[in-house]
Amino acid sequence: MKISGRTWPNSLLRWGFVAIATFPLLAGLVYAALYSVGLAGALSDGFTWRHWQALWAEGVLWQTLGFSLYIAVVSIALSWLGALWLVWLSRGRLQKGVLGYLLFLPLGIPAIAAAFFIFQWLGSTGWLSRLADQIGLIQQPQDFPNWVNDPFGIGILAAHILLALPFFTLLLANIYRQERLSALIVLGQTLGASTYQQVRRIVIPLLWQRSRPVVLVYLLFVLGSYEIPLLLGRSHPEMVSVFVIRKLQRFSLDTIPQGMAMAVLYVVLVLLALFLFYRKRRVI
């Protein structure tokens, strides 16, 4: 017997996997929501909005969310555009030769290792500052601009780009070959398209359309990253994950519900973004 073209065992297996994968996440979200309104946890004394009000009154709620979104969008945008440029220059042949092997190396670097590497390079006493001092660009290493723990998150952006650029380069190169963009470009040239028109009307639309779901998932990954902003970021502004962990690990129990509230708000916003993205698609 079949239901919608699928057998009962396959349907039960599919929904069973979905339940196993989502139940712990939903249970954690419900517990965090109850904790944030005083219905669970060590401070549970009845329903209250005071923890949400305290989070709002602190004045860093939207700054934290905005800074996290800024880091995610800028790092992903620069990485995708950089990957597009490399793929266009190589015509999708980046996976061959020495460069192809080099592109795979950053994919195996842990986030904390990438953060430490950027710290050693871009810090006020890092390798670049010492190099600038040696060639006479600055008087002493401390004169070098500090791109780590800065208000604009330059160090955080650099670390995420270091990890994302090779990934998107390999992704776009693979799409370039699968979609046979070389043939489409030749066709565009035959029809009189300029190089600018080839990139704007053929290459970018196809690569973006095929890579868009992966870009969204990676953006959400960067949005919730912890190790890189912990090492390279400032105490203000800080990214969502660092803000939540700081609230949960303080000695005062009053800050734990605020961390739970921020986590709930973040998850709700992420689910809303996913809903808006997939509203015209059949996810299951």
C-alpha positions as CSV (number, residue, x, y, z in Angstrom):
1,M,0.0,0.0,0.0
2,K,1.3,3.4,-0.9
3,I,0.6,6.9,0.3
4,S,1.5,9.8,-2.0
5,G,3.9,7.4,-3.9
6,R,5.7,6.3,-0.8
7,T,5.4,3.0,1.1
8,W,4.4,2.9,4.8
9,P,7.8,1.8,6.0
10,N,9.6,4.6,4.1
11,S,7.1,7.2,5.3
12,L,7.4,6.1,9.0
13,L,11.2,6.0,8.7
14,R,11.3,9.5,7.2
15,W,9.1,11.0,9.9
16,G,10.8,9.0,12.6
17,F,14.1,10.5,11.6
18,V,12.6,14.0,11.6
19,A,11.2,13.5,15.0
20,I,14.5,12.2,16.4
21,A,16.4,15.1,14.9
22,T,14.0,17.9,15.9
23,F,12.6,16.7,19.3
24,P,15.8,17.6,21.4
25,L,15.9,21.0,19.7
26,L,12.2,21.7,20.3
27,A,12.5,20.5,23.9
28,G,15.5,22.8,24.5
29,L,13.7,25.7,22.9
30,V,10.5,25.1,25.1
31,Y,12.6,24.8,28.2
32,A,14.5,28.0,27.4
33,A,11.2,29.8,26.7
34,L,9.7,28.6,30.1
35,Y,12.9,29.6,31.9
36,S,12.8,33.1,30.4
37,V,9.3,33.7,31.7
38,G,9.8,32.3,35.2
39,L,8.1,28.9,34.7
40,A,11.2,26.7,34.9
41,G,14.6,26.7,36.4
42,A,16.1,27.7,39.7
43,L,14.3,31.1,39.8
44,S,10.9,29.8,38.8
45,D,8.3,31.7,40.9
46,G,5.4,32.1,38.5
47,F,4.9,33.8,35.1
48,T,6.7,37.0,34.7
49,W,8.1,39.3,31.9
50,R,10.7,40.9,34.1
51,H,13.6,39.0,32.5
52,W,12.6,40.1,29.0
53,Q,12.1,43.6,30.3
54,A,15.6,43.6,31.9
55,L,17.1,42.3,28.7
56,W,15.3,45.1,26.8
57,A,16.3,47.8,29.4
58,E,20.0,46.8,29.1
59,G,20.0,48.4,25.7
60,V,22.2,45.9,23.9
61,L,19.6,43.6,22.5
62,W,19.3,45.0,19.0
63,Q,23.0,46.0,19.0
64,T,24.0,42.4,19.6
65,L,21.6,41.1,16.9
66,G,22.6,43.8,14.5
67,F,26.3,43.3,15.0
68,S,25.9,39.5,14.5
69,L,23.9,40.1,11.3
70,Y,26.5,42.6,10.1
71,I,29.4,40.1,10.6
72,A,27.4,37.3,8.9
73,V,26.2,39.3,5.9
74,V,29.5,41.1,5.2
75,S,31.7,38.0,5.6
76,I,29.5,35.8,3.4
77,A,29.1,38.5,0.8
78,L,32.8,39.2,0.5
79,S,33.6,35.4,0.5
80,W,31.0,34.7,-2.2
81,L,32.1,37.6,-4.4
82,G,35.7,36.6,-4.0
83,A,34.9,33.1,-4.9
84,L,32.9,34.3,-8.0
85,W,36.0,36.3,-9.1
86,L,38.3,33.3,-8.7
87,V,35.9,31.0,-10.6
88,W,35.5,33.5,-13.4
89,L,39.2,34.0,-13.8
90,S,39.9,30.3,-13.8
91,R,36.7,29.4,-15.8
92,G,35.8,26.8,-13.1
93,R,39.1,24.8,-13.3
94,L,40.2,25.6,-9.7
95,Q,39.9,22.0,-8.5
96,K,42.8,20.9,-10.7
97,G,46.5,21.2,-9.9
98,V,48.2,22.7,-6.8
99,L,45.7,25.4,-6.3
100,G,42.9,22.9,-6.0
101,Y,44.8,21.1,-3.2
102,L,45.5,24.4,-1.5
103,L,41.8,25.3,-1.5
104,F,41.0,22.2,0.5
105,L,43.5,22.9,3.3
106,P,41.5,25.7,5.0
107,L,38.4,23.5,5.1
108,G,40.1,21.3,7.7
109,I,41.1,24.2,10.0
110,P,39.0,24.4,13.2
111,A,37.4,27.8,13.9
112,I,39.5,28.4,17.0
113,A,42.7,27.7,15.0
114,A,41.6,30.2,12.3
115,A,40.9,32.8,15.1
116,F,44.3,32.3,16.6
117,F,46.0,32.6,13.2
118,I,44.2,35.9,12.5
119,F,45.1,37.1,16.0
120,Q,48.8,36.4,15.3
121,W,48.6,38.2,12.0
122,L,46.4,41.3,12.6
123,G,47.1,42.1,16.3
124,S,48.9,45.3,17.3
125,T,52.0,43.2,18.0
126,G,51.3,40.5,15.4
127,W,53.3,39.6,12.3
128,L,52.0,42.3,10.0
129,S,52.8,45.0,12.6
130,R,56.3,43.7,13.0
131,L,56.8,43.5,9.2
132,A,55.6,47.1,8.9
133,D,58.0,48.1,11.6
134,Q,60.9,46.3,9.9
135,I,60.4,48.1,6.6
136,G,59.9,51.5,8.2
137,L,56.2,52.0,7.7
138,I,55.6,52.6,11.4
139,Q,57.9,53.7,14.2
140,Q,57.1,50.8,16.5
141,P,54.8,47.7,16.4
142,Q,52.3,49.4,18.7
143,D,51.6,52.0,16.1
144,F,50.1,49.5,13.8
145,P,46.3,49.7,13.7
146,N,44.7,47.1,15.9
147,W,42.4,45.0,13.7
148,V,41.7,42.5,16.6
149,N,39.1,43.3,19.3
150,D,38.1,46.3,17.3
151,P,34.6,47.9,17.2
152,F,34.1,47.0,13.5
153,G,34.9,43.3,13.9
154,I,37.7,43.3,11.3
155,G,39.4,40.4,12.9
156,I,36.2,38.4,13.1
157,L,35.4,39.1,9.4
158,A,38.9,38.1,8.4
159,A,38.7,34.8,10.2
160,H,35.3,33.9,8.7
161,I,36.5,34.9,5.2
162,L,39.5,32.7,5.6
163,L,37.3,29.7,6.2
164,A,34.4,30.6,3.8
165,L,36.3,31.8,0.7
166,P,37.8,28.4,-0.2
167,F,34.5,26.7,0.5
168,F,32.5,28.9,-1.7
169,T,35.2,28.8,-4.4
170,L,35.0,25.0,-4.6
171,L,31.2,25.2,-4.5
172,L,30.9,27.7,-7.3
173,A,33.6,25.9,-9.4
174,N,31.5,22.7,-9.1
175,I,28.3,24.5,-10.1
176,Y,30.2,26.2,-13.0
177,R,31.0,22.8,-14.4
178,Q,27.7,21.1,-13.7
179,E,25.7,23.9,-15.4
180,R,28.2,24.0,-18.3
181,L,28.6,27.7,-18.0
182,S,31.5,27.6,-20.5
183,A,29.1,26.6,-23.2
184,L,26.6,29.2,-22.2
185,I,29.3,31.9,-22.2
186,V,30.4,30.9,-25.7
187,L,26.7,31.1,-26.8
188,G,26.5,34.6,-25.3
189,Q,29.7,35.6,-27.1
190,T,28.2,34.3,-30.4
191,L,25.1,36.5,-29.7
192,G,27.3,39.5,-29.2
193,A,27.3,39.7,-25.3
194,S,30.1,41.7,-23.8
195,T,32.2,40.3,-20.9
196,Y,30.2,42.5,-18.5
197,Q,26.9,41.1,-19.9
198,Q,28.2,37.5,-19.7
199,V,29.0,37.9,-16.0
200,R,25.9,39.9,-15.1
201,R,23.3,38.0,-17.1
202,I,24.7,34.4,-17.3
203,V,27.3,33.7,-14.6
204,I,26.0,35.5,-11.6
205,P,22.3,34.5,-11.9
206,L,23.1,30.8,-12.4
207,L,25.7,30.6,-9.7
208,W,23.6,32.6,-7.2
209,Q,20.4,30.5,-7.9
210,R,22.2,27.2,-7.3
211,S,24.3,28.3,-4.4
212,R,21.6,30.3,-2.5
213,P,20.4,27.6,-0.1
214,V,24.1,26.8,0.9
215,V,24.7,30.6,1.3
216,L,21.7,30.8,3.7
217,V,22.9,27.8,5.8
218,Y,26.4,29.2,6.0
219,L,25.1,32.6,6.9
220,L,23.2,31.1,9.8
221,F,26.3,29.2,10.8
222,V,28.3,32.4,11.0
223,L,25.5,34.2,12.7
224,G,25.7,31.7,15.6
225,S,29.5,31.2,15.7
226,Y,31.2,31.3,19.1
227,E,34.9,30.6,19.1
228,I,36.0,33.3,16.6
229,P,34.1,36.2,18.1
230,L,35.1,35.0,21.6
231,L,38.8,35.4,20.8
232,L,38.7,38.2,18.3
233,G,35.7,40.3,19.4
234,R,35.1,42.9,22.0
235,S,32.9,42.8,25.1
236,H,30.7,45.4,23.3
237,P,29.3,44.9,20.8
238,E,29.4,41.2,20.9
239,M,27.7,38.4,18.8
240,V,24.7,36.5,19.9
241,S,26.4,33.3,21.0
242,V,29.0,35.1,23.1
243,F,26.3,37.3,24.7
244,V,24.1,34.2,25.6
245,I,27.0,32.2,27.0
246,R,28.2,35.2,29.1
247,K,24.7,35.6,30.5
248,L,24.4,31.9,31.3
249,Q,27.9,31.6,33.0
250,R,27.7,34.6,35.3
251,F,27.6,34.0,39.0
252,S,24.3,35.8,39.4
253,L,21.3,33.6,38.7
254,D,19.3,36.6,37.5
255,T,21.2,36.8,34.2
256,I,20.4,33.2,33.2
257,P,16.8,33.9,32.2
258,Q,18.0,36.8,30.2
259,G,20.4,34.5,28.3
260,M,17.6,32.1,27.8
261,A,15.4,35.0,26.5
262,M,18.1,36.0,24.0
263,A,18.5,32.4,22.8
264,V,14.8,32.1,22.3
265,L,14.6,35.4,20.4
266,Y,17.5,34.3,18.2
267,V,16.0,30.9,17.4
268,V,12.6,32.5,16.5
269,L,14.3,35.0,14.2
270,V,16.3,32.2,12.5
271,L,13.1,30.1,12.1
272,L,11.3,33.1,10.6
273,A,14.1,33.7,8.1
274,L,14.0,30.0,7.1
275,F,10.2,30.2,6.7
276,L,10.4,33.3,4.5
277,F,13.1,31.7,2.4
278,Y,11.4,28.3,1.9
279,R,7.8,29.6,1.8
280,K,7.5,28.8,-1.9
281,R,9.4,25.5,-1.6
282,R,8.3,22.1,-0.4
283,V,10.7,21.3,2.4
284,I,9.3,17.8,3.2
